[in-house]
């Protein structure tokens, strides 16, 4: 395992974040007994992927300069 990837692409990190949030929600009194952590993690990752794609598209459409080499 020599490949390096950004932290936000790690399913382990996101599963840990979801676990922490569910634990905090339980302590805060939110009913969390029926939540499936794996399904919630997958849903969050899909939402983050969709949002990042939208941000990238909007960034490119609102850019004032071309993409390419400097001449």
TIGUVO-681218 format. One record per residue: residue number from 0; residue in three letters; x, y, z of N, C-alpha, C in turn. Coordinates in Angstrom, 3 decimals, always signed. Layout:
<pts>
<pt k="NUM" r="ALA" n_east="X" n_north="Y" n_up="Z" ca_east="X" ca_north="Y" ca_up="Z" c_east="X" c_north="Y" c_up="Z"/>
...
</pts>
This chain:
<pts>
<pt k="0" r="UNK" n_east="+0.856" n_north="-1.174" n_up="+0.000" ca_east="+0.000" ca_north="+0.000" ca_up="+0.000" c_east="+0.902" c_north="+1.237" c_up="+0.000"/>
<pt k="1" r="UNK" n_east="+1.313" n_north="+1.633" n_up="-1.198" ca_east="+2.187" ca_north="+2.797" ca_up="-1.314" c_east="+1.482" c_north="+3.996" c_up="-1.921"/>
<pt k="2" r="UNK" n_east="+0.270" n_north="+3.803" n_up="-2.402" ca_east="-0.477" ca_north="+4.911" ca_up="-2.977" c_east="-0.942" c_north="+5.858" c_up="-1.874"/>
<pt k="3" r="UNK" n_east="-0.955" n_north="+7.129" n_up="-2.196" ca_east="-1.395" ca_north="+8.149" ca_up="-1.255" c_east="-2.639" c_north="+8.801" c_up="-1.828"/>
<pt k="4" r="UNK" n_east="-3.633" n_north="+9.032" n_up="-0.961" ca_east="-4.840" ca_north="+9.720" ca_up="-1.394" c_east="-5.203" c_north="+10.752" c_up="-0.340"/>
<pt k="5" r="UNK" n_east="-5.941" n_north="+11.769" n_up="-0.728" ca_east="-6.365" ca_north="+12.770" ca_up="+0.254" c_east="-7.263" c_north="+12.145" c_up="+1.317"/>
<pt k="6" r="UNK" n_east="-7.248" n_north="+12.722" n_up="+2.501" ca_east="-8.019" ca_north="+12.177" ca_up="+3.625" c_east="-9.507" c_north="+12.113" c_up="+3.315"/>
<pt k="7" r="UNK" n_east="-10.015" n_north="+13.076" n_up="+2.557" ca_east="-11.455" ca_north="+13.150" ca_up="+2.317" c_east="-11.952" c_north="+12.090" c_up="+1.334"/>
<pt k="8" r="UNK" n_east="-11.048" n_north="+11.325" n_up="+0.739" ca_east="-11.452" ca_north="+10.226" ca_up="-0.132" c_east="-11.449" c_north="+8.887" c_up="+0.593"/>
<pt k="9" r="UNK" n_east="-11.128" n_north="+8.899" n_up="+1.863" ca_east="-11.050" ca_north="+7.666" ca_up="+2.638" c_east="-12.422" c_north="+7.290" c_up="+3.201"/>
<pt k="10" r="UNK" n_east="-12.886" n_north="+6.110" n_up="+2.844" ca_east="-14.160" ca_north="+5.617" ca_up="+3.395" c_east="-14.043" c_north="+5.390" c_up="+4.895"/>
<pt k="11" r="UNK" n_east="-12.867" n_north="+5.027" n_up="+5.361" ca_east="-12.666" ca_north="+4.805" ca_up="+6.792" c_east="-12.846" c_north="+6.101" c_up="+7.569"/>
<pt k="12" r="UNK" n_east="-12.297" n_north="+7.180" n_up="+7.051" ca_east="-12.454" ca_north="+8.479" ca_up="+7.712" c_east="-13.928" c_north="+8.863" c_up="+7.767"/>
<pt k="13" r="UNK" n_east="-14.632" n_north="+8.725" n_up="+6.646" ca_east="-16.041" ca_north="+9.116" ca_up="+6.617" c_east="-16.896" c_north="+8.210" c_up="+7.503"/>
<pt k="14" r="UNK" n_east="-16.590" n_north="+6.923" n_up="+7.533" ca_east="-17.333" ca_north="+6.023" ca_up="+8.421" c_east="-17.095" c_north="+6.413" c_up="+9.882"/>
<pt k="15" r="UNK" n_east="-15.869" n_north="+6.810" n_up="+10.203" ca_east="-15.558" ca_north="+7.249" ca_up="+11.566" c_east="-16.296" c_north="+8.542" c_up="+11.912"/>
<pt k="16" r="UNK" n_east="-16.365" n_north="+9.463" n_up="+10.960" ca_east="-17.097" ca_north="+10.713" ca_up="+11.185" c_east="-18.572" c_north="+10.425" c_up="+11.434"/>
<pt k="17" r="UNK" n_east="-19.145" n_north="+9.546" n_up="+10.616" ca_east="-20.555" ca_north="+9.184" ca_up="+10.790" c_east="-20.769" c_north="+8.534" c_up="+12.153"/>
<pt k="18" r="UNK" n_east="-19.872" n_north="+7.644" n_up="+12.543" ca_east="-19.989" ca_north="+6.992" ca_up="+13.844" c_east="-19.937" c_north="+8.009" c_up="+14.977"/>
<pt k="19" r="UNK" n_east="-19.020" n_north="+8.959" n_up="+14.875" ca_east="-18.938" ca_north="+10.020" ca_up="+15.891" c_east="-20.218" c_north="+10.848" c_up="+15.938"/>
<pt k="20" r="UNK" n_east="-20.723" n_north="+11.225" n_up="+14.765" ca_east="-21.934" ca_north="+12.055" ca_up="+14.728" c_east="-23.141" c_north="+11.305" c_up="+15.291"/>
<pt k="21" r="UNK" n_east="-23.252" n_north="+10.023" n_up="+14.964" ca_east="-24.364" ca_north="+9.224" ca_up="+15.489" c_east="-24.235" c_north="+9.095" c_up="+17.006"/>
<pt k="22" r="UNK" n_east="-23.011" n_north="+8.900" n_up="+17.491" ca_east="-22.793" ca_north="+8.817" ca_up="+18.931" c_east="-23.141" c_north="+10.115" c_up="+19.642"/>
<pt k="23" r="UNK" n_east="-22.727" n_north="+11.223" n_up="+19.070" ca_east="-23.042" ca_north="+12.535" ca_up="+19.652" c_east="-24.551" c_north="+12.784" c_up="+19.616"/>
<pt k="24" r="UNK" n_east="-25.184" n_north="+12.406" n_up="+18.502" ca_east="-26.632" ca_north="+12.581" ca_up="+18.392" c_east="-27.356" c_north="+11.757" c_up="+19.453"/>
<pt k="25" r="UNK" n_east="-26.877" n_north="+10.544" n_up="+19.700" ca_east="-27.483" ca_north="+9.698" ca_up="+20.731" c_east="-27.355" c_north="+10.317" c_up="+22.110"/>
<pt k="26" r="UNK" n_east="-26.197" n_north="+10.871" n_up="+22.418" ca_east="-25.985" ca_north="+11.535" ca_up="+23.711" c_east="-26.876" c_north="+12.769" c_up="+23.824"/>
<pt k="27" r="UNK" n_east="-27.090" n_north="+13.458" n_up="+22.704" ca_east="-27.915" ca_north="+14.665" ca_up="+22.698" c_east="-29.408" c_north="+14.365" c_up="+22.772"/>
<pt k="28" r="UNK" n_east="-29.768" n_north="+13.082" n_up="+22.683" ca_east="-31.174" ca_north="+12.721" ca_up="+22.814" c_east="-31.904" c_north="+12.481" c_up="+21.507"/>
<pt k="29" r="UNK" n_east="-31.196" n_north="+12.539" n_up="+20.389" ca_east="-31.811" ca_north="+12.273" ca_up="+19.092" c_east="-31.984" c_north="+10.761" c_up="+18.948"/>
<pt k="30" r="UNK" n_east="-33.167" n_north="+10.291" n_up="+18.559" ca_east="-33.358" ca_north="+8.842" ca_up="+18.400" c_east="-32.557" c_north="+8.317" c_up="+17.206"/>
<pt k="31" r="UNK" n_east="-31.568" n_north="+7.454" n_up="+17.472" ca_east="-30.689" ca_north="+6.959" ca_up="+16.417" c_east="-30.670" c_north="+5.437" c_up="+16.329"/>
<pt k="32" r="UNK" n_east="-31.603" n_north="+4.774" n_up="+16.976" ca_east="-31.592" ca_north="+3.304" ca_up="+17.034" c_east="-31.744" c_north="+2.667" c_up="+15.653"/>
<pt k="33" r="UNK" n_east="-32.486" n_north="+3.277" n_up="+14.754" ca_east="-32.752" ca_north="+2.661" ca_up="+13.457" c_east="-31.808" c_north="+3.092" c_up="+12.350"/>
<pt k="34" r="UNK" n_east="-30.755" n_north="+3.835" n_up="+12.670" ca_east="-29.853" ca_north="+4.341" ca_up="+11.634" c_east="-28.838" c_north="+3.267" c_up="+11.263"/>
<pt k="35" r="UNK" n_east="-28.680" n_north="+3.036" n_up="+9.968" ca_east="-27.683" ca_north="+2.104" ca_up="+9.444" c_east="-26.434" c_north="+2.914" c_up="+9.089"/>
<pt k="36" r="UNK" n_east="-25.372" n_north="+2.751" n_up="+9.872" ca_east="-24.162" ca_north="+3.551" ca_up="+9.674" c_east="-23.571" c_north="+3.388" c_up="+8.277"/>
<pt k="37" r="UNK" n_east="-23.547" n_north="+2.179" n_up="+7.747" ca_east="-22.971" ca_north="+1.951" ca_up="+6.419" c_east="-23.778" c_north="+2.671" c_up="+5.343"/>
<pt k="38" r="UNK" n_east="-25.089" n_north="+2.588" n_up="+5.429" ca_east="-25.939" ca_north="+3.269" ca_up="+4.440" c_east="-25.808" c_north="+4.780" c_up="+4.566"/>
<pt k="39" r="UNK" n_east="-25.713" n_north="+5.274" n_up="+5.797" ca_east="-25.547" ca_north="+6.713" ca_up="+6.007" c_east="-24.216" c_north="+7.190" c_up="+5.445"/>
<pt k="40" r="UNK" n_east="-23.162" n_north="+6.412" n_up="+5.654" ca_east="-21.849" ca_north="+6.757" ca_up="+5.109" c_east="-21.892" c_north="+6.812" c_up="+3.590"/>
<pt k="41" r="UNK" n_east="-22.486" n_north="+5.802" n_up="+2.960" ca_east="-22.597" ca_north="+5.792" ca_up="+1.497" c_east="-23.393" c_north="+6.980" c_up="+0.991"/>
<pt k="42" r="UNK" n_east="-24.481" n_north="+7.305" n_up="+1.665" ca_east="-25.306" ca_north="+8.445" ca_up="+1.257" c_east="-24.534" c_north="+9.743" c_up="+1.378"/>
<pt k="43" r="UNK" n_east="-23.804" n_north="+9.910" n_up="+2.475" ca_east="-22.998" ca_north="+11.123" ca_up="+2.648" c_east="-21.907" c_north="+11.235" c_up="+1.580"/>
<pt k="44" r="UNK" n_east="-21.250" n_north="+10.119" n_up="+1.267" ca_east="-20.222" ca_north="+10.151" ca_up="+0.239" c_east="-20.803" c_north="+10.502" c_up="-1.128"/>
<pt k="45" r="UNK" n_east="-21.987" n_north="+9.990" n_up="-1.433" ca_east="-22.634" ca_north="+10.327" ca_up="-2.698" c_east="-23.006" c_north="+11.807" c_up="-2.734"/>
<pt k="46" r="UNK" n_east="-23.497" n_north="+12.320" n_up="-1.624" ca_east="-23.859" ca_north="+13.736" ca_up="-1.559" c_east="-22.621" c_north="+14.617" c_up="-1.700"/>
<pt k="47" r="UNK" n_east="-21.540" n_north="+14.253" n_up="-1.043" ca_east="-20.299" ca_north="+15.033" ca_up="-1.132" c_east="-19.753" c_north="+15.001" c_up="-2.553"/>
<pt k="48" r="UNK" n_east="-19.831" n_north="+13.854" n_up="-3.208" ca_east="-19.382" ca_north="+13.743" ca_up="-4.592" c_east="-20.211" c_north="+14.643" c_up="-5.502"/>
<pt k="49" r="UNK" n_east="-21.522" n_north="+14.631" n_up="-5.325" ca_east="-22.402" ca_north="+15.464" ca_up="-6.145" c_east="-22.138" c_north="+16.949" c_up="-5.901"/>
<pt k="50" r="UNK" n_east="-21.963" n_north="+17.324" n_up="-4.651" ca_east="-21.712" ca_north="+18.731" ca_up="-4.321" c_east="-20.367" c_north="+19.182" c_up="-4.876"/>
<pt k="51" r="UNK" n_east="-19.330" n_north="+18.346" n_up="-4.749" ca_east="-18.022" ca_north="+18.743" ca_up="-5.264" c_east="-18.046" c_north="+18.864" c_up="-6.783"/>
<pt k="52" r="UNK" n_east="-18.789" n_north="+17.992" n_up="-7.458" ca_east="-18.940" ca_north="+18.120" ca_up="-8.904" c_east="-19.647" c_north="+19.404" c_up="-9.292"/>
<pt k="53" r="UNK" n_east="-20.664" n_north="+19.758" n_up="-8.539" ca_east="-21.392" ca_north="+21.000" ca_up="-8.800" c_east="-20.503" c_north="+22.219" c_up="-8.568"/>
<pt k="54" r="UNK" n_east="-19.730" n_north="+22.204" n_up="-7.495" ca_east="-18.814" ca_north="+23.314" ca_up="-7.202" c_east="-17.767" c_north="+23.441" c_up="-8.297"/>
<pt k="55" r="UNK" n_east="-17.217" n_north="+22.312" n_up="-8.772" ca_east="-16.226" ca_north="+22.348" ca_up="-9.847" c_east="-16.830" c_north="+22.910" c_up="-11.127"/>
<pt k="56" r="UNK" n_east="-18.036" n_north="+22.478" n_up="-11.456" ca_east="-18.702" ca_north="+22.968" ca_up="-12.661" c_east="-18.996" c_north="+24.462" c_up="-12.555"/>
<pt k="57" r="UNK" n_east="-19.525" n_north="+24.893" n_up="-11.440" ca_east="-19.829" ca_north="+26.316" ca_up="-11.250" c_east="-18.545" c_north="+27.150" c_up="-11.267"/>
<pt k="58" r="UNK" n_east="-17.485" n_north="+26.615" n_up="-10.684" ca_east="-16.207" ca_north="+27.327" ca_up="-10.703" c_east="-15.687" c_north="+27.518" c_up="-12.112"/>
<pt k="59" r="UNK" n_east="-15.808" n_north="+26.490" n_up="-12.924" ca_east="-15.332" ca_north="+26.592" ca_up="-14.305" c_east="-16.205" c_north="+27.545" c_up="-15.116"/>
<pt k="60" r="UNK" n_east="-17.501" n_north="+27.489" n_up="-14.906" ca_east="-18.398" ca_north="+28.369" ca_up="-15.663" c_east="-18.231" c_north="+29.832" c_up="-15.277"/>
<pt k="61" r="UNK" n_east="-17.858" n_north="+30.098" n_up="-14.038" ca_east="-17.708" ca_north="+31.483" ca_up="-13.596" c_east="-16.273" c_north="+31.982" c_up="-13.703"/>
<pt k="62" r="UNK" n_east="-15.364" n_north="+31.148" n_up="-14.211" ca_east="-13.957" ca_north="+31.543" ca_up="-14.325" c_east="-13.800" c_north="+32.662" c_up="-15.349"/>
<pt k="63" r="UNK" n_east="-12.831" n_north="+33.511" n_up="-15.102" ca_east="-12.571" ca_north="+34.648" ca_up="-15.980" c_east="-11.405" c_north="+34.396" c_up="-16.945"/>
<pt k="64" r="UNK" n_east="-10.675" n_north="+33.305" n_up="-16.725" ca_east="-9.507" ca_north="+33.006" ca_up="-17.557" c_east="-9.621" c_north="+31.618" c_up="-18.153"/>
<pt k="65" r="UNK" n_east="-8.928" n_north="+31.428" n_up="-19.277" ca_east="-8.924" ca_north="+30.136" ca_up="-19.953" c_east="-8.026" c_north="+29.151" c_up="-19.227"/>
<pt k="66" r="UNK" n_east="-8.271" n_north="+27.889" n_up="-19.474" ca_east="-7.389" ca_north="+26.836" ca_up="-19.006" c_east="-6.367" c_north="+26.576" c_up="-20.096"/>
<pt k="67" r="UNK" n_east="-5.119" n_north="+26.502" n_up="-19.727" ca_east="-4.078" ca_north="+26.207" ca_up="-20.709" c_east="-2.732" c_north="+26.749" c_up="-20.284"/>
<pt k="68" r="UNK" n_east="-1.767" n_north="+26.585" n_up="-21.177" ca_east="-0.403" ca_north="+27.054" ca_up="-20.881" c_east="-0.292" c_north="+28.545" c_up="-21.091"/>
<pt k="69" r="UNK" n_east="+0.631" n_north="+29.138" n_up="-20.350" ca_east="+0.960" ca_north="+30.543" ca_up="-20.573" c_east="+1.858" c_north="+30.640" c_up="-21.783"/>
<pt k="70" r="UNK" n_east="+1.649" n_north="+31.623" n_up="-22.593" ca_east="+2.485" ca_north="+31.799" ca_up="-23.788" c_east="+3.284" c_north="+33.062" c_up="-23.687"/>
</pts>
